Amino acid sequence: LRAIAEAGPDAEEQVMSAQKDTVRRVLSQIEAAVARVQDGTYGVCLTCAKPIPVERLEILPYTPSCVPCQRSAG
Ligand SMILES: [Zn+2]
């Protein structure tokens, strides 16, 4: 965020770049989720191996981890 604030005329370009990174990250998470559906491990947290609550999967169907693990990962 500080980089965007100090960037001046290039700020918009940097925001777009950040958005593209986000798209790539989400896309890779979706691809990984599809792979987990195929191998039968979908819905299980990759970090703690516990089931991810259905309510969370309804909001973020491609999430690789439960809320506590995502928080501890930063
Ligand atoms: Zn977890």
N, CA, C, O and the ligand as a Tripos MOL2 file, in Angstrom:
@<TRIPOS>MOLECULE
protein
  297   295    75     0     0
PROTEIN
NO_CHARGES

@<TRIPOS>ATOM
      1 N           0.8310   -1.2030    0.0000 N.3       1 LEU1
      2 CA          0.0000    0.0000    0.0000 C.3       1 LEU1
      3 C           0.8630    1.2480    0.0000 C.2       1 LEU1
      4 O           0.5340    2.2190   -0.6810 O.2       1 LEU1
      5 N           1.9590    1.2480    0.7480 N.am      2 ARG2
      6 CA          2.8180    2.4170    0.7760 C.3       2 ARG2
      7 C           3.4150    2.6520   -0.6090 C.2       2 ARG2
      8 O           3.5490    3.7970   -1.0420 O.2       2 ARG2
      9 N           3.7700    1.5860   -1.2960 N.am      3 ALA3
     10 CA          4.3410    1.7010   -2.6360 C.3       3 ALA3
     11 C           3.3480    2.3700   -3.5720 C.2       3 ALA3
     12 O           3.7330    3.1930   -4.4030 O.2       3 ALA3
     13 N           2.0770    2.0240   -3.4450 N.am      4 ILE4
     14 CA          1.0550    2.6280   -4.3000 C.3       4 ILE4
     15 C           0.9250    4.1140   -3.9770 C.2       4 ILE4
     16 O           0.8170    4.9340   -4.8890 O.2       4 ILE4
     17 N           0.9330    4.4680   -2.7030 N.am      5 ALA5
     18 CA          0.7660    5.8590   -2.2960 C.3       5 ALA5
     19 C           1.9110    6.7320   -2.8030 C.2       5 ALA5
     20 O           1.7020    7.9030   -3.1210 O.2       5 ALA5
     21 N           3.1010    6.1820   -2.8810 N.am      6 GLU6
     22 CA          4.2690    6.9690   -3.2700 C.3       6 GLU6
     23 C           4.5430    6.9350   -4.7730 C.2       6 GLU6
     24 O           5.4600    7.5980   -5.2570 O.2       6 GLU6
     25 N           3.7540    6.1710   -5.4960 N.am      7 ALA7
     26 CA          4.0980    5.9180   -6.8920 C.3       7 ALA7
     27 C           3.6980    7.0520   -7.8190 C.2       7 ALA7
     28 O           4.2570    7.1750   -8.9090 O.2       7 ALA7
     29 N           2.7310    7.8970   -7.4120 N.am      8 GLY8
     30 CA          2.3130    8.9970   -8.2660 C.3       8 GLY8
     31 C           1.6480    8.5060   -9.5390 C.2       8 GLY8
     32 O           0.7350    7.6820   -9.4820 O.2       8 GLY8
     33 N           2.1000    9.0060  -10.7050 N.am      9 PRO9
     34 CA          1.4310    8.6690  -11.9750 C.3       9 PRO9
     35 C           1.4270    7.1760  -12.2790 C.2       9 PRO9
     36 O           0.5700    6.7010  -13.0230 O.2       9 PRO9
     37 N           2.3640    6.4390  -11.7180 N.am     10 ASP10
     38 CA          2.4330    5.0120  -11.9950 C.3      10 ASP10
     39 C           1.5440    4.1870  -11.0790 C.2      10 ASP10
     40 O           1.4950    2.9610  -11.1820 O.2      10 ASP10
     41 N           0.8260    4.8840  -10.1620 N.am     11 ALA11
     42 CA          0.0670    4.1560   -9.1520 C.3      11 ALA11
     43 C          -0.9680    3.2320   -9.7750 C.2      11 ALA11
     44 O          -1.1260    2.0840   -9.3590 O.2      11 ALA11
     45 N          -1.6780    3.7540  -10.7890 N.am     12 GLU12
     46 CA         -2.7280    2.9390  -11.3840 C.3      12 GLU12
     47 C          -2.1580    1.6640  -12.0000 C.2      12 GLU12
     48 O          -2.7340    0.5800  -11.8950 O.2      12 GLU12
     49 N          -1.0010    1.8350  -12.6480 N.am     13 GLU13
     50 CA         -0.3490    0.6730  -13.2510 C.3      13 GLU13
     51 C           0.0400   -0.3430  -12.1880 C.2      13 GLU13
     52 O          -0.0650   -1.5520  -12.3930 O.2      13 GLU13
     53 N           0.4920    0.1720  -11.0450 N.am     14 GLN14
     54 CA          0.8880   -0.7490   -9.9780 C.3      14 GLN14
     55 C          -0.3240   -1.4590   -9.3910 C.2      14 GLN14
     56 O          -0.2510   -2.6390   -9.0470 O.2      14 GLN14
     57 N          -1.4510   -0.7340   -9.2760 N.am     15 VAL15
     58 CA         -2.6630   -1.3790   -8.7830 C.3      15 VAL15
     59 C          -3.0880   -2.4860   -9.7400 C.2      15 VAL15
     60 O          -3.4550   -3.5830   -9.3190 O.2      15 VAL15
     61 N          -3.0310   -2.1800  -11.0420 N.am     16 MET16
     62 CA         -3.3860   -3.2030  -12.0320 C.3      16 MET16
     63 C          -2.4690   -4.4090  -11.9180 C.2      16 MET16
     64 O          -2.9150   -5.5530  -12.0100 O.2      16 MET16
     65 N          -1.1850   -4.1440  -11.7170 N.am     17 SER17
     66 CA         -0.2360   -5.2390  -11.5730 C.3      17 SER17
     67 C          -0.5760   -6.0930  -10.3580 C.2      17 SER17
     68 O          -0.5050   -7.3200  -10.4130 O.2      17 SER17
     69 N          -0.9510   -5.4290   -9.2490 N.am     18 ALA18
     70 CA         -1.3180   -6.1540   -8.0440 C.3      18 ALA18
     71 C          -2.5800   -6.9820   -8.2870 C.2      18 ALA18
     72 O          -2.6940   -8.1170   -7.8240 O.2      18 ALA18
     73 N          -3.5390   -6.3820   -9.0340 N.am     19 GLN19
     74 CA         -4.7670   -7.1180   -9.3380 C.3      19 GLN19
     75 C          -4.4760   -8.3460  -10.1870 C.2      19 GLN19
     76 O          -5.0690   -9.4050   -9.9850 O.2      19 GLN19
     77 N          -3.5560   -8.1990  -11.1400 N.am     20 LYS20
     78 CA         -3.2010   -9.3490  -11.9730 C.3      20 LYS20
     79 C          -2.5650  -10.4500  -11.1340 C.2      20 LYS20
     80 O          -2.8270  -11.6320  -11.3520 O.2      20 LYS20
     81 N          -1.7200  -10.0570  -10.1650 N.am     21 ASP21
     82 CA         -1.1380  -11.0560   -9.2740 C.3      21 ASP21
     83 C          -2.2310  -11.7800   -8.4980 C.2      21 ASP21
     84 O          -2.1690  -12.9930   -8.2990 O.2      21 ASP21
     85 N          -3.2550  -11.0020   -8.0560 N.am     22 THR22
     86 CA         -4.3560  -11.6110   -7.3150 C.3      22 THR22
     87 C          -5.1000  -12.6130   -8.1850 C.2      22 THR22
     88 O          -5.4340  -13.7090   -7.7350 O.2      22 THR22
     89 N          -5.3610  -12.2290   -9.4480 N.am     23 VAL23
     90 CA         -6.0560  -13.1370  -10.3680 C.3      23 VAL23
     91 C          -5.2600  -14.4260  -10.5390 C.2      23 VAL23
     92 O          -5.8170  -15.5230  -10.4970 O.2      23 VAL23
     93 N          -3.9470  -14.2790  -10.7340 N.am     24 ARG24
     94 CA         -3.1160  -15.4770  -10.9110 C.3      24 ARG24
     95 C          -3.1580  -16.3640   -9.6790 C.2      24 ARG24
     96 O          -3.2200  -17.5880   -9.7900 O.2      24 ARG24
     97 N          -3.1230  -15.7350   -8.4830 N.am     25 ARG25
     98 CA         -3.1270  -16.5270   -7.2480 C.3      25 ARG25
     99 C          -4.4510  -17.2620   -7.0960 C.2      25 ARG25
    100 O          -4.4750  -18.4460   -6.7580 O.2      25 ARG25
    101 N          -5.5740  -16.5440   -7.3510 N.am     26 VAL26
    102 CA         -6.8860  -17.1700   -7.2330 C.3      26 VAL26
    103 C          -7.0250  -18.3010   -8.2420 C.2      26 VAL26
    104 O          -7.5540  -19.3680   -7.9310 O.2      26 VAL26
    105 N          -6.5350  -18.0490   -9.4680 N.am     27 LEU27
    106 CA         -6.6300  -19.0750  -10.5040 C.3      27 LEU27
    107 C          -5.8600  -20.3290  -10.0970 C.2      27 LEU27
    108 O          -6.3350  -21.4460  -10.3050 O.2      27 LEU27
    109 N          -4.6800  -20.1490   -9.5220 N.am     28 SER28
    110 CA         -3.9000  -21.3140   -9.1100 C.3      28 SER28
    111 C          -4.5970  -22.0460   -7.9660 C.2      28 SER28
    112 O          -4.5230  -23.2710   -7.8720 O.2      28 SER28
    113 N          -5.2860  -21.2810   -7.0820 N.am     29 GLN29
    114 CA         -6.0290  -21.9180   -5.9950 C.3      29 GLN29
    115 C          -7.2110  -22.7170   -6.5430 C.2      29 GLN29
    116 O          -7.5240  -23.8010   -6.0510 O.2      29 GLN29
    117 N          -7.8670  -22.1580   -7.5790 N.am     30 ILE30
    118 CA         -8.9920  -22.8640   -8.1850 C.3      30 ILE30
    119 C          -8.5040  -24.1640   -8.8440 C.2      30 ILE30
    120 O          -9.1200  -25.2190   -8.6900 O.2      30 ILE30
    121 N          -7.3890  -24.0690   -9.5810 N.am     31 GLU31
    122 CA         -6.8440  -25.2610  -10.2290 C.3      31 GLU31
    123 C          -6.4820  -26.3330   -9.1960 C.2      31 GLU31
    124 O          -6.7220  -27.5220   -9.4040 O.2      31 GLU31
    125 N          -5.8960  -25.8830   -8.0700 N.am     32 ALA32
    126 CA         -5.5400  -26.8240   -7.0190 C.3      32 ALA32
    127 C          -6.7930  -27.4470   -6.4050 C.2      32 ALA32
    128 O          -6.7990  -28.6300   -6.0650 O.2      32 ALA32
    129 N          -7.8580  -26.6440   -6.2640 N.am     33 ALA33
    130 CA         -9.1110  -27.1590   -5.7060 C.3      33 ALA33
    131 C          -9.7170  -28.2100   -6.6290 C.2      33 ALA33
    132 O         -10.2180  -29.2330   -6.1630 O.2      33 ALA33
    133 N          -9.6740  -27.9600   -7.9480 N.am     34 VAL34
    134 CA        -10.1850  -28.9420   -8.9120 C.3      34 VAL34
    135 C          -9.3960  -30.2460   -8.7910 C.2      34 VAL34
    136 O          -9.9760  -31.3310   -8.8310 O.2      34 VAL34
    137 N          -8.0730  -30.1380   -8.6420 N.am     35 ALA35
    138 CA         -7.2420  -31.3390   -8.4900 C.3      35 ALA35
    139 C          -7.6270  -32.0970   -7.2250 C.2      35 ALA35
    140 O          -7.6270  -33.3280   -7.2160 O.2      35 ALA35
    141 N          -7.9580  -31.3620   -6.1460 N.am     36 ARG36
    142 CA         -8.3400  -32.0360   -4.8950 C.3      36 ARG36
    143 C          -9.7020  -32.7090   -5.0370 C.2      36 ARG36
    144 O          -9.9310  -33.7710   -4.4590 O.2      36 ARG36
    145 N         -10.6110  -32.0940   -5.8050 N.am     37 VAL37
    146 CA        -11.8940  -32.7520   -6.0700 C.3      37 VAL37
    147 C         -11.6420  -34.0930   -6.7670 C.2      37 VAL37
    148 O         -12.2690  -35.1030   -6.4470 O.2      37 VAL37
    149 N         -10.7050  -34.0780   -7.7300 N.am     38 GLN38
    150 CA        -10.4500  -35.2850   -8.5110 C.3      38 GLN38
    151 C          -9.7820  -36.3710   -7.6750 C.2      38 GLN38
    152 O         -10.0490  -37.5540   -7.8880 O.2      38 GLN38
    153 N          -8.9200  -35.9990   -6.7280 N.am     39 ASP39
    154 CA         -8.2550  -37.0420   -5.9290 C.3      39 ASP39
    155 C          -8.9490  -37.2840   -4.5900 C.2      39 ASP39
    156 O          -8.4620  -38.0540   -3.7620 O.2      39 ASP39
    157 N         -10.0880  -36.6230   -4.3820 N.am     40 GLY40
    158 CA        -10.9240  -36.9440   -3.2200 C.3      40 GLY40
    159 C         -10.5300  -36.2600   -1.9360 C.2      40 GLY40
    160 O         -11.0320  -36.6340   -0.8760 O.2      40 GLY40
    161 N          -9.6420  -35.2600   -1.9800 N.am     41 THR41
    162 CA         -9.2270  -34.5730   -0.7580 C.3      41 THR41
    163 C          -9.8260  -33.1820   -0.6410 C.2      41 THR41
    164 O          -9.4440  -32.4130    0.2420 O.2      41 THR41
    165 N         -10.7580  -32.8520   -1.5200 N.am     42 TYR42
    166 CA        -11.3720  -31.5230   -1.4760 C.3      42 TYR42
    167 C         -12.1150  -31.3180   -0.1600 C.2      42 TYR42
    168 O         -12.7600  -32.2330    0.3510 O.2      42 TYR42
    169 N         -12.0160  -30.0990    0.3840 N.am     43 GLY43
    170 CA        -12.7330  -29.7700    1.6110 C.3      43 GLY43
    171 C         -11.9420  -30.0470    2.8710 C.2      43 GLY43
    172 O         -12.4420  -29.8580    3.9790 O.2      43 GLY43
    173 N         -10.6910  -30.5010    2.7020 N.am     44 VAL44
    174 CA         -9.8190  -30.7470    3.8430 C.3      44 VAL44
    175 C          -8.7090  -29.7090    3.8450 C.2      44 VAL44
    176 O          -8.0810  -29.4530    2.8180 O.2      44 VAL44
    177 N          -8.4760  -29.1140    5.0070 N.am     45 CYS45
    178 CA         -7.4440  -28.0880    5.1250 C.3      45 CYS45
    179 C          -6.0630  -28.6640    4.8080 C.2      45 CYS45
    180 O          -5.6890  -29.7070    5.3430 O.2      45 CYS45
    181 N          -5.3150  -27.9980    3.9530 N.am     46 LEU46
    182 CA         -3.9860  -28.4850    3.5760 C.3      46 LEU46
    183 C          -2.9920  -28.3480    4.7220 C.2      46 LEU46
    184 O          -1.9890  -29.0600    4.7630 O.2      46 LEU46
    185 N          -3.2630  -27.4420    5.6460 N.am     47 THR47
    186 CA         -2.3030  -27.1830    6.7160 C.3      47 THR47
    187 C          -2.5170  -28.1050    7.9150 C.2      47 THR47
    188 O          -1.5710  -28.7210    8.4050 O.2      47 THR47
    189 N          -3.7730  -28.2010    8.3900 N.am     48 CYS48
    190 CA         -4.0300  -28.9730    9.6110 C.3      48 CYS48
    191 C          -4.7550  -30.2860    9.3290 C.2      48 CYS48
    192 O          -4.9430  -31.0910   10.2410 O.2      48 CYS48
    193 N          -5.1680  -30.5170    8.0680 N.am     49 ALA49
    194 CA         -5.8100  -31.7700    7.6440 C.3      49 ALA49
    195 C          -7.1900  -31.9860    8.2690 C.2      49 ALA49
    196 O          -7.7160  -33.0990    8.2510 O.2      49 ALA49
    197 N          -7.7720  -30.9250    8.8180 N.am     50 LYS50
    198 CA         -9.1360  -31.0190    9.3350 C.3      50 LYS50
    199 C         -10.1220  -30.5700    8.2540 C.2      50 LYS50
    200 O          -9.7600  -29.8100    7.3550 O.2      50 LYS50
    201 N         -11.3730  -31.0420    8.3430 N.am     51 PRO51
    202 CA        -12.3750  -30.6040    7.3510 C.3      51 PRO51
    203 C         -12.6090  -29.0970    7.4270 C.2      51 PRO51
    204 O         -12.7210  -28.5290    8.5140 O.2      51 PRO51
    205 N         -12.6830  -28.4580    6.2530 N.am     52 ILE52
    206 CA        -13.0080  -27.0350    6.1920 C.3      52 ILE52
    207 C         -14.5230  -26.8970    6.3100 C.2      52 ILE52
    208 O         -15.2510  -27.5950    5.6040 O.2      52 ILE52
    209 N         -15.0300  -26.0020    7.1980 N.am     53 PRO53
    210 CA        -16.4940  -25.8590    7.3650 C.3      53 PRO53
    211 C         -17.1850  -25.5400    6.0430 C.2      53 PRO53
    212 O         -16.6870  -24.7560    5.2350 O.2      53 PRO53
    213 N         -18.3500  -26.1700    5.8440 N.am     54 VAL54
    214 CA        -19.0960  -25.9780    4.6020 C.3      54 VAL54
    215 C         -19.4210  -24.5010    4.3780 C.2      54 VAL54
    216 O         -19.4010  -24.0220    3.2440 O.2      54 VAL54
    217 N         -19.7220  -23.7750    5.4730 N.am     55 GLU55
    218 CA        -20.0620  -22.3590    5.3260 C.3      55 GLU55
    219 C         -18.9020  -21.5880    4.6900 C.2      55 GLU55
    220 O         -19.1110  -20.6640    3.9040 O.2      55 GLU55
    221 N         -17.6720  -21.9880    5.0470 N.am     56 ARG56
    222 CA        -16.4970  -21.3250    4.4640 C.3      56 ARG56
    223 C         -16.3510  -21.7150    2.9870 C.2      56 ARG56
    224 O         -16.0130  -20.8760    2.1520 O.2      56 ARG56
    225 N         -16.6010  -22.9680    2.6750 N.am     57 LEU57
    226 CA        -16.4680  -23.4080    1.2790 C.3      57 LEU57
    227 C         -17.5280  -22.7660    0.3950 C.2      57 LEU57
    228 O         -17.3150  -22.5650   -0.8000 O.2      57 LEU57
    229 N         -18.6910  -22.4400    1.0050 N.am     58 GLU58
    230 CA        -19.7250  -21.7700    0.2110 C.3      58 GLU58
    231 C         -19.2740  -20.3700   -0.1930 C.2      58 GLU58
    232 O         -19.6120  -19.8830   -1.2720 O.2      58 GLU58
    233 N         -18.5040  -19.7300    0.6930 N.am     59 ILE59
    234 CA        -18.0180  -18.3760    0.4050 C.3      59 ILE59
    235 C         -16.7790  -18.4270   -0.4810 C.2      59 ILE59
    236 O         -16.6540  -17.6650   -1.4400 O.2      59 ILE59
    237 N         -15.8480  -19.3510   -0.1410 N.am     60 LEU60
    238 CA        -14.5740  -19.4720   -0.8670 C.3      60 LEU60
    239 C         -14.3780  -20.9300   -1.2760 C.2      60 LEU60
    240 O         -13.6350  -21.6600   -0.6190 O.2      60 LEU60
    241 N         -15.0330  -21.3600   -2.3490 N.am     61 PRO61
    242 CA        -15.0130  -22.8030   -2.6990 C.3      61 PRO61
    243 C         -13.6200  -23.3380   -3.0040 C.2      61 PRO61
    244 O         -13.3930  -24.5450   -2.9150 O.2      61 PRO61
    245 N         -12.6930  -22.4700   -3.3580 N.am     62 TYR62
    246 CA        -11.3600  -22.9180   -3.7570 C.3      62 TYR62
    247 C         -10.3210  -22.7430   -2.6550 C.2      62 TYR62
    248 O          -9.1320  -22.9570   -2.8870 O.2      62 TYR62
    249 N         -10.7650  -22.3520   -1.4460 N.am     63 THR63
    250 CA         -9.7930  -22.0810   -0.3960 C.3      63 THR63
    251 C          -9.0340  -23.3610   -0.0180 C.2      63 THR63
    252 O          -9.6370  -24.4260    0.1140 O.2      63 THR63
    253 N          -7.6960  -23.2500    0.1580 N.am     64 PRO64
    254 CA         -6.9210  -24.4380    0.5130 C.3      64 PRO64
    255 C          -6.8130  -24.6890    2.0150 C.2      64 PRO64
    256 O          -6.2660  -25.7090    2.4340 O.2      64 PRO64
    257 N          -7.3370  -23.7510    2.8390 N.am     65 SER65
    258 CA         -7.1320  -23.9260    4.2700 C.3      65 SER65
    259 C          -8.3030  -23.3610    5.0670 C.2      65 SER65
    260 O          -9.0790  -22.5450    4.5700 O.2      65 SER65
    261 N          -8.4110  -23.8170    6.3220 N.am     66 CYS66
    262 CA         -9.4590  -23.3180    7.2040 C.3      66 CYS66
    263 C          -9.0890  -21.9160    7.7150 C.2      66 CYS66
    264 O          -7.9750  -21.4390    7.4990 O.2      66 CYS66
    265 N         -10.0360  -21.2740    8.3890 N.am     67 VAL67
    266 CA         -9.8260  -19.8840    8.8160 C.3      67 VAL67
    267 C          -8.6340  -19.7410    9.7590 C.2      67 VAL67
    268 O          -7.7820  -18.8820    9.5290 O.2      67 VAL67
    269 N          -8.5440  -20.5680   10.8300 N.am     68 PRO68
    270 CA         -7.3800  -20.4010   11.7450 C.3      68 PRO68
    271 C          -6.0370  -20.5650   11.0350 C.2      68 PRO68
    272 O          -5.0890  -19.8380   11.3270 O.2      68 PRO68
    273 N          -5.9520  -21.5200   10.1010 N.am     69 CYS69
    274 CA         -4.6770  -21.7360    9.3990 C.3      69 CYS69
    275 C          -4.3830  -20.5860    8.4540 C.2      69 CYS69
    276 O          -3.2320  -20.1690    8.3310 O.2      69 CYS69
    277 N          -5.4060  -20.0650    7.7830 N.am     70 GLN70
    278 CA         -5.1740  -18.9450    6.8810 C.3      70 GLN70
    279 C          -4.7000  -17.7260    7.6670 C.2      70 GLN70
    280 O          -3.8210  -16.9880    7.2210 O.2      70 GLN70
    281 N          -5.3050  -17.5230    8.8600 N.am     71 ARG71
    282 CA         -4.8950  -16.3850    9.6910 C.3      71 ARG71
    283 C          -3.4440  -16.5390   10.1420 C.2      71 ARG71
    284 O          -2.6770  -15.5770   10.1090 O.2      71 ARG71
    285 N          -3.0690  -17.7420   10.5620 N.am     72 SER72
    286 CA         -1.7060  -17.9280   11.0680 C.3      72 SER72
    287 C          -0.6950  -17.8580    9.9350 C.2      72 SER72
    288 O           0.4830  -17.5850   10.1640 O.2      72 SER72
    289 N          -1.1610  -18.1090    8.6920 N.am     73 ALA73
    290 CA         -0.2510  -18.0150    7.5490 C.3      73 ALA73
    291 C          -0.0550  -16.5650    7.1160 C.2      73 ALA73
    292 O           0.8310  -16.2700    6.3140 O.2      73 ALA73
    293 N          -0.8780  -15.6620    7.6430 N.am     74 GLY74
    294 CA         -0.7330  -14.2530    7.2980 C.3      74 GLY74
    295 C          -1.5680  -13.9030    6.1210 C.2      74 GLY74
    296 O          -1.5710  -12.7510    5.6880 O.2      74 GLY74
    297 ZN         -6.4750  -25.7110    9.0330 Zn       75 ZN75
@<TRIPOS>BOND
     1     1     2 1
     2     2     3 1
     3     3     4 2
     4     3     5 am
     5     5     6 1
     6     6     7 1
     7     7     8 2
     8     7     9 am
     9     9    10 1
    10    10    11 1
    11    11    12 2
    12    11    13 am
    13    13    14 1
    14    14    15 1
    15    15    16 2
    16    15    17 am
    17    17    18 1
    18    18    19 1
    19    19    20 2
    20    19    21 am
    21    21    22 1
    22    22    23 1
    23    23    24 2
    24    23    25 am
    25    25    26 1
    26    26    27 1
    27    27    28 2
    28    27    29 am
    29    29    30 1
    30    30    31 1
    31    31    32 2
    32    31    33 am
    33    33    34 1
    34    34    35 1
    35    35    36 2
    36    35    37 am
    37    37    38 1
    38    38    39 1
    39    39    40 2
    40    39    41 am
    41    41    42 1
    42    42    43 1
    43    43    44 2
    44    43    45 am
    45    45    46 1
    46    46    47 1
    47    47    48 2
    48    47    49 am
    49    49    50 1
    50    50    51 1
    51    51    52 2
    52    51    53 am
    53    53    54 1
    54    54    55 1
    55    55    56 2
    56    55    57 am
    57    57    58 1
    58    58    59 1
    59    59    60 2
    60    59    61 am
    61    61    62 1
    62    62    63 1
    63    63    64 2
    64    63    65 am
    65    65    66 1
    66    66    67 1
    67    67    68 2
    68    67    69 am
    69    69    70 1
    70    70    71 1
    71    71    72 2
    72    71    73 am
    73    73    74 1
    74    74    75 1
    75    75    76 2
    76    75    77 am
    77    77    78 1
    78    78    79 1
    79    79    80 2
    80    79    81 am
    81    81    82 1
    82    82    83 1
    83    83    84 2
    84    83    85 am
    85    85    86 1
    86    86    87 1
    87    87    88 2
    88    87    89 am
    89    89    90 1
    90    90    91 1
    91    91    92 2
    92    91    93 am
    93    93    94 1
    94    94    95 1
    95    95    96 2
    96    95    97 am
    97    97    98 1
    98    98    99 1
    99    99   100 2
   100    99   101 am
   101   101   102 1
   102   102   103 1
   103   103   104 2
   104   103   105 am
   105   105   106 1
   106   106   107 1
   107   107   108 2
   108   107   109 am
   109   109   110 1
   110   110   111 1
   111   111   112 2
   112   111   113 am
   113   113   114 1
   114   114   115 1
   115   115   116 2
   116   115   117 am
   117   117   118 1
   118   118   119 1
   119   119   120 2
   120   119   121 am
   121   121   122 1
   122   122   123 1
   123   123   124 2
   124   123   125 am
   125   125   126 1
   126   126   127 1
   127   127   128 2
   128   127   129 am
   129   129   130 1
   130   130   131 1
   131   131   132 2
   132   131   133 am
   133   133   134 1
   134   134   135 1
   135   135   136 2
   136   135   137 am
   137   137   138 1
   138   138   139 1
   139   139   140 2
   140   139   141 am
   141   141   142 1
   142   142   143 1
   143   143   144 2
   144   143   145 am
   145   145   146 1
   146   146   147 1
   147   147   148 2
   148   147   149 am
   149   149   150 1
   150   150   151 1
   151   151   152 2
   152   151   153 am
   153   153   154 1
   154   154   155 1
   155   155   156 2
   156   155   157 am
   157   157   158 1
   158   158   159 1
   159   159   160 2
   160   159   161 am
   161   161   162 1
   162   162   163 1
   163   163   164 2
   164   163   165 am
   165   165   166 1
   166   166   167 1
   167   167   168 2
   168   167   169 am
   169   169   170 1
   170   170   171 1
   171   171   172 2
   172   171   173 am
   173   173   174 1
   174   174   175 1
   175   175   176 2
   176   175   177 am
   177   177   178 1
   178   178   179 1
   179   179   180 2
   180   179   181 am
   181   181   182 1
   182   182   183 1
   183   183   184 2
   184   183   185 am
   185   185   186 1
   186   186   187 1
   187   187   188 2
   188   187   189 am
   189   189   190 1
   190   190   191 1
   191   191   192 2
   192   191   193 am
   193   193   194 1
   194   194   195 1
   195   195   196 2
   196   195   197 am
   197   197   198 1
   198   198   199 1
   199   199   200 2
   200   199   201 am
   201   201   202 1
   202   202   203 1
   203   203   204 2
   204   203   205 am
   205   205   206 1
   206   206   207 1
   207   207   208 2
   208   207   209 am
   209   209   210 1
   210   210   211 1
   211   211   212 2
   212   211   213 am
   213   213   214 1
   214   214   215 1
   215   215   216 2
   216   215   217 am
   217   217   218 1
   218   218   219 1
   219   219   220 2
   220   219   221 am
   221   221   222 1
   222   222   223 1
   223   223   224 2
   224   223   225 am
   225   225   226 1
   226   226   227 1
   227   227   228 2
   228   227   229 am
   229   229   230 1
   230   230   231 1
   231   231   232 2
   232   231   233 am
   233   233   234 1
   234   234   235 1
   235   235   236 2
   236   235   237 am
   237   237   238 1
   238   238   239 1
   239   239   240 2
   240   239   241 am
   241   241   242 1
   242   242   243 1
   243   243   244 2
   244   243   245 am
   245   245   246 1
   246   246   247 1
   247   247   248 2
   248   247   249 am
   249   249   250 1
   250   250   251 1
   251   251   252 2
   252   251   253 am
   253   253   254 1
   254   254   255 1
   255   255   256 2
   256   255   257 am
   257   257   258 1
   258   258   259 1
   259   259   260 2
   260   259   261 am
   261   261   262 1
   262   262   263 1
   263   263   264 2
   264   263   265 am
   265   265   266 1
   266   266   267 1
   267   267   268 2
   268   267   269 am
   269   269   270 1
   270   270   271 1
   271   271   272 2
   272   271   273 am
   273   273   274 1
   274   274   275 1
   275   275   276 2
   276   275   277 am
   277   277   278 1
   278   278   279 1
   279   279   280 2
   280   279   281 am
   281   281   282 1
   282   282   283 1
   283   283   284 2
   284   283   285 am
   285   285   286 1
   286   286   287 1
   287   287   288 2
   288   287   289 am
   289   289   290 1
   290   290   291 1
   291   291   292 2
   292   291   293 am
   293   293   294 1
   294   294   295 1
   295   295   296 2
@<TRIPOS>SUBSTRUCTURE
     1 LEU1         2 RESIDUE 1 A LEU
     2 ARG2         6 RESIDUE 1 A ARG
     3 ALA3        10 RESIDUE 1 A ALA
     4 ILE4        14 RESIDUE 1 A ILE
     5 ALA5        18 RESIDUE 1 A ALA
     6 GLU6        22 RESIDUE 1 A GLU
     7 ALA7        26 RESIDUE 1 A ALA
     8 GLY8        30 RESIDUE 1 A GLY
     9 PRO9        34 RESIDUE 1 A PRO
    10 ASP10       38 RESIDUE 1 A ASP
    11 ALA11       42 RESIDUE 1 A ALA
    12 GLU12       46 RESIDUE 1 A GLU
    13 GLU13       50 RESIDUE 1 A GLU
    14 GLN14       54 RESIDUE 1 A GLN
    15 VAL15       58 RESIDUE 1 A VAL
    16 MET16       62 RESIDUE 1 A MET
    17 SER17       66 RESIDUE 1 A SER
    18 ALA18       70 RESIDUE 1 A ALA
    19 GLN19       74 RESIDUE 1 A GLN
    20 LYS20       78 RESIDUE 1 A LYS
    21 ASP21       82 RESIDUE 1 A ASP
    22 THR22       86 RESIDUE 1 A THR
    23 VAL23       90 RESIDUE 1 A VAL
    24 ARG24       94 RESIDUE 1 A ARG
    25 ARG25       98 RESIDUE 1 A ARG
    26 VAL26      102 RESIDUE 1 A VAL
    27 LEU27      106 RESIDUE 1 A LEU
    28 SER28      110 RESIDUE 1 A SER
    29 GLN29      114 RESIDUE 1 A GLN
    30 ILE30      118 RESIDUE 1 A ILE
    31 GLU31      122 RESIDUE 1 A GLU
    32 ALA32      126 RESIDUE 1 A ALA
    33 ALA33      130 RESIDUE 1 A ALA
    34 VAL34      134 RESIDUE 1 A VAL
    35 ALA35      138 RESIDUE 1 A ALA
    36 ARG36      142 RESIDUE 1 A ARG
    37 VAL37      146 RESIDUE 1 A VAL
    38 GLN38      150 RESIDUE 1 A GLN
    39 ASP39      154 RESIDUE 1 A ASP
    40 GLY40      158 RESIDUE 1 A GLY
    41 THR41      162 RESIDUE 1 A THR
    42 TYR42      166 RESIDUE 1 A TYR
    43 GLY43      170 RESIDUE 1 A GLY
    44 VAL44      174 RESIDUE 1 A VAL
    45 CYS45      178 RESIDUE 1 A CYS
    46 LEU46      182 RESIDUE 1 A LEU
    47 THR47      186 RESIDUE 1 A THR
    48 CYS48      190 RESIDUE 1 A CYS
    49 ALA49      194 RESIDUE 1 A ALA
    50 LYS50      198 RESIDUE 1 A LYS
    51 PRO51      202 RESIDUE 1 A PRO
    52 ILE52      206 RESIDUE 1 A ILE
    53 PRO53      210 RESIDUE 1 A PRO
    54 VAL54      214 RESIDUE 1 A VAL
    55 GLU55      218 RESIDUE 1 A GLU
    56 ARG56      222 RESIDUE 1 A ARG
    57 LEU57      226 RESIDUE 1 A LEU
    58 GLU58      230 RESIDUE 1 A GLU
    59 ILE59      234 RESIDUE 1 A ILE
    60 LEU60      238 RESIDUE 1 A LEU
    61 PRO61      242 RESIDUE 1 A PRO
    62 TYR62      246 RESIDUE 1 A TYR
    63 THR63      250 RESIDUE 1 A THR
    64 PRO64      254 RESIDUE 1 A PRO
    65 SER65      258 RESIDUE 1 A SER
    66 CYS66      262 RESIDUE 1 A CYS
    67 VAL67      266 RESIDUE 1 A VAL
    68 PRO68      270 RESIDUE 1 A PRO
    69 CYS69      274 RESIDUE 1 A CYS
    70 GLN70      278 RESIDUE 1 A GLN
    71 ARG71      282 RESIDUE 1 A ARG
    72 SER72      286 RESIDUE 1 A SER
    73 ALA73      290 RESIDUE 1 A ALA
    74 GLY74      294 RESIDUE 1 A GLY
    75 ZN75       297 GROUP 0 **** ****
